[in-house]
Amino acid sequence: MAVTPCRHRQKQSYPTLEAAEFELRDYKRTAKANKKLINRMQVYRCPDGPHWHLGHNNPPSQRRQGIPR
């Protein structure tokens, strides 16, 4: 089976869910220590391959719908 390149190359990828969840806990702990509110960060499986990323889960009203970047 051919490996599909990840479209999220700029993001850190994690080989397992456990590794991504560990990094998320560490990220939230650091953010809390720095008095930053990070409550929308979540782990998600990449649609391009067998790995995981961290990302923000923004509500639909905050997403850029149909606007080119």
C-alpha positions as CSV (number, residue, x, y, z in Angstrom):
1,M,0.0,0.0,0.0
2,A,1.4,3.4,-1.0
3,V,1.8,6.1,1.7
4,T,-0.2,9.2,1.0
5,P,1.6,12.5,1.8
6,C,0.0,14.3,4.7
7,R,-1.6,17.6,3.8
8,H,-0.8,18.9,7.3
9,R,3.0,18.8,6.9
10,Q,3.4,22.0,9.0
11,K,1.8,20.2,12.0
12,Q,3.5,17.8,14.3
13,S,2.3,14.3,13.7
14,Y,2.1,11.5,16.4
15,P,2.3,7.8,15.5
16,T,-0.3,6.7,18.2
17,L,-3.3,8.1,19.9
18,E,-1.6,7.7,23.2
19,A,1.4,9.8,22.1
20,A,-0.9,12.6,20.9
21,E,-3.0,12.5,24.1
22,F,0.2,12.7,26.2
23,E,1.3,15.8,24.2
24,L,-2.2,17.4,24.5
25,R,-2.1,16.9,28.3
26,D,1.4,18.5,28.4
27,Y,0.2,21.4,26.2
28,K,-2.8,22.1,28.4
29,R,-0.7,21.9,31.5
30,T,1.8,24.4,30.1
31,A,-1.0,26.7,28.9
32,K,-2.6,26.6,32.3
33,A,0.7,27.5,34.0
34,N,1.1,30.4,31.6
35,K,-2.5,31.5,32.4
36,K,-3.7,30.9,28.8
37,L,-7.1,29.5,28.1
38,I,-6.8,26.6,25.7
39,N,-10.0,24.7,25.9
40,R,-10.7,23.9,22.2
41,M,-7.5,21.9,21.5
42,Q,-8.2,18.3,20.6
43,V,-6.6,15.2,19.1
44,Y,-7.7,14.1,15.7
45,R,-6.7,11.2,13.3
46,C,-5.3,12.5,10.1
47,P,-7.4,11.6,7.1
48,D,-4.2,11.2,5.0
49,G,-2.5,8.5,6.9
50,P,-2.1,6.4,10.1
51,H,-1.1,9.2,12.4
52,W,-2.6,11.9,14.7
53,H,-2.4,15.7,15.0
54,L,-3.4,18.3,17.6
55,G,-5.8,21.0,16.4
56,H,-8.4,23.5,17.5
57,N,-12.1,22.6,17.3
58,N,-13.6,25.9,16.3
59,P,-17.3,26.3,16.2
60,P,-18.8,26.8,12.7
61,S,-19.3,30.5,13.2
62,Q,-15.5,30.9,13.6
63,R,-14.5,28.8,10.6
64,R,-13.5,30.5,7.4
65,Q,-16.2,29.0,5.1
66,G,-15.5,29.5,1.5
67,I,-12.9,32.2,2.0
68,P,-9.6,31.5,0.2
69,R,-6.5,31.7,2.4
